[in-house]
Amino acid sequence: MFVFNKTSEWLDSLPQEEKEKLLTDSSKEGRNIRAKYQKRLAQITEARKQKLKDKQIALEKKQKAALKTKSKHTSNIIYFGLWQKTDQVNAILDEIEGVTEKRKVLVAQIRFRQKEMKQVVNDKKLYYVSEKGKAHSIDKLKSNVLKLIVDAGDGPGEERSSRNIPLFVGKRVSHAFNDGKWKGHVISVVKGFPDFYNIVYDTDMTIVGDTSSASAIYTYKLKEDYRNGNLEIIPEVVSYRSCCSSSSWSSALQLTNFVVRFVCFKIVLSNSKYMCPFHYIVRSS
């Protein structure tokens, strides 16, 4: 554009004094424009940073709110655990005194399956705890819980393998929480929900190592905890004797004794002046 507009010719036609003044003014104006551009660029960059920061803060608030809600649903079912068999429902309700407490427990079971397990239902009314402003009766809530348990029974009941994640069922684990680490046994997955695991902790067992003696069973998404570094599998310590049956262990010992006797016998024949000390050990056994 500078060439086509013949700016150079026009500039050369001006008196020297005027030309120098124009060049000086344009140079100053150029510096001012660059300074304004840099300032505007810095403002845009700062605005973008602030926008990202605000977005991150909003995301963290959302995550904390979700975690708080999740913790609430989880803590509400911790005492009686997640009911996974129909015979549990009446058995546990019979232990609870008062309609208010029974309602609270039943609602907790419903909300956990709805919000945490996200159980798919054909009839959304199974998740209703009231209708038209009137709270459901205990019998109605119990009926809904029973239906949810039965429907879940049609799903898979085996643990699913995942990439880079070990199998947990039957393993001893160390489970980390805010208040410390707890050791326990993973006993199964929830019927119909293979991502949810049933776990019993050592502190809840009345008989050490006997999971059937546990006073409580807890339900967690252990794969998530493993990915986040909050779950570790405790390696099993297996002794040599435990790998062999009593008969195979006895046979192995007899074979060892035979080999030792044979070696000692050869040493004695080759040089009668020297006696293998192991010979006496074997004979005395």
N, C-alpha and C positions, 0 to 999 in steps of 0.2 A: 504493500500500500504506500509505503514511503517513496518507492521508486515511481509507481504509476501516477501518484499525485504530484510528482516533480517537486517534492518538498525541498530537496537539496538545491535545485536551481533557484527556487524562490528565496531560500535562506541566503544563498550566495549573492543575490541581488540587493540584499539589505545593506545599509551602512554598517560598518564594523561595530560601532558602539551599540547599535540596536540589536545586531546579531548576537553579540556577547551577552546582552541583557536577557534576550529570549532563551539562550542556551542555559544561562544561570538559573532563570526562573523555572524552566522545564525540568532541570536537574533537581531543584528543590521540590517541585511538585511530584516528581517521580519518587523521591525519598518519602514524601508524605503519604503517597498512595500505597507504597510498600509497607510503611509503618501501620497504616490503617488496615491493610490486608492481613498483616501478621496479628494485629490485635483482634480482628474479626475471627481469624482462624483459631486463635487461642480461646475465644469465647465459645465458638462452636464445639471445639474439643472438650472444653470444660462442661458444656451443657450435655454433651453425649456421655461423659463420665458420670455426671450427676444422675442422668436418666438411667444408666446401667446400675448405679448404686441404689437408686430408689426401687428399681425392678428387683434387685437382689434382696433388699430389705423386705419388700412385699412378699417375695417367694419364701424367705425364711419365716416370716410371720404365718404364712399359709401352712408351711411344713410343721411349724410348732403347734398351730391350731389342730392340724390333722393328727399329730402325734399325741396331743392332749386328749383328743376325742378317742383315739385308738386306745390310749392308756386307760381311759374311763371305761370303755366297753370291756377291755381285758380284765381290769381290776374288779368289775362287777360280777364276773363269773369265776374268779379265782377260788373263792371259798368252797363252792360246791362243784367246781369244774364244769367243763362242757359236757352236757348230756348227749351221749351217742347211742344209747340203747333205750328202747321204749320202757323196759322194766325199771330203769333208773328213775323215771319221772315220778311215778307214784311212791316209790321207796323213799326218795329224798323229800318229796312234798309232805309225806307223813311225819318226817322228822321236824318240820318247820311249824312253829306255832304262830297263829295270827294270819289273818287274811292279807294285811299290808305287806308282811314279809314274803308271803307266798307270791303275791303279785310282783313284788320287786324282783324276785328270783326268776320268775317266768318271763318277765319283760327283758331281763338281762340276757336270757338264753336267746330270745327272739332277736334282740338288737345285735348280738354278737354274730349270729348267722347272717343277718342282713348287712351290717356295716363292715364287718371284718372278713367274714368268709365269702360274702357276696353270693350267697346261695341263690341260684336261679329258680324261680317258682312260676308255675302256670297261673296261680291265683295270688295276686298281690295282696289280697286281703289277709293272707296268712301272716303278714307283717304288721297288720293293724292291731293296736292295743286298745283302741277305742273306735267308736263309730257314731257319727252325728252327735258328737259332744258327750257321749255316754261311754264310760269305761267298760271294757269287756269283763265278764265274770271270770272267776278263777277257772271254771270248767272250760270256758271258751278259749282262754289263753293256753290251758293245758292241751286242749285239742289241737290248737295250732302248732304247738311245740312238737307234739307226737307226729303230726303230719310232716313237719320239716325233717324230723329224724328218719321217718320211713322213706321219704323221697330221696334223702341223701344216701340211703342204703343201696340205691340202684347204681351208684357211681363206683369208680375204682376203689379198691381197698388195699392196694399194694403200693409200696414206695416206688417212685419213678426216678430213674437215673438222670442226672444233669451233667452237662459238660463242666469239667474242672471242679466238681463238687462230689465228695464221697457220699456213700450211703450211710444213713444214721441209725436206722432201726436195729436194735440189738446192741448198740454201742454205748460205752460209758463216755460221758462228755463233761466238759467244764464250761458252764454257761455264765457269761459275764453280764452283770447288771450295774446300775449306778451305785448300789450298796455293797458290791463285791462279787466274787465268783462262787458259783454253787455247782457241786458235782452231782450227777444223776445218771439215770438210765433212760434212753429213748426206747419206748416199748412198742409203738405202732404209729401209723398215720390215721388221721380221721377218715372214716368211711365216706367215700365220695369226694374227699378233699385231700389229695396226696401231698399238697404243699404245707398242710398243717400237721404237726407232729405232737403226739402225746408223750410227755416226759414226766418221770417221777424223780424227786431229788432225795439224796441220802438222808437228809434231815427229817423227811416225812416217813421213813421206813421204820416200823417198830422192830423188825428183824433185819439185821445188816445183810444187804445183798439180795433180800427177798422183795421183789417189786410188788408182789401180790399183797404184802403187808403195809403198803403205803397208804397213808391217810388222805392223800390228795393227788390228783393227776392234773397236770397243767398242759395247756395247748398253746404252741407257738409256731411261727413260721421260721423254722430253724435254718433254712437255706439262706434267708435274708441275714440272719444273725451271723452265719458262717462267712458270708461275703463281706460283712462289715467288721469281721475280726472279733466278734463277741462270742464265738462258739469254737471250742477245740475238742477234738476226739482224743480221749485218753488211751494211749497204747496198752494193749493187753500184755501182761507178763506171763509167758508160758514157760514152765520148767521142762527139762528134758524128760523127767519121769512122767509128766502129764501127757506127753506126746505118745507114750507107749502104754499098752495094756500090761497088767501084771505078768501074764504068761510070756509076752514078747520080751519084757524086761528080764525075766528069769532066763529065757533062752539065750539072750544076748550075753548075760553074765556067765552062763555055762560055757558058751563059745569062747569068751575071753579067757576063762580059766584054762580051757583046753590048749589054746594057743600059747599061753604063758608056760604051761607044763612042758609042751613040746619043745619050745625054744630053750628052756632050762635043761632039758634032757640032752639036747644036742651039745650044749656047752659043756656039760659034765663028761660026755663021751669024748669030745675033742681034747679036753685037758682035765684030767681027773683031779689035778691039784687045786683047781678053782671051782667053787660051787656058787651057783647063782643064788643070791639072797632071796630072790622072788620065789624060788622053789619051796622054801620053808613057809613063806607067806601063803602060797597056794595050798600046800598040803595041810596047813593048820586051819584053813577055812572050811 
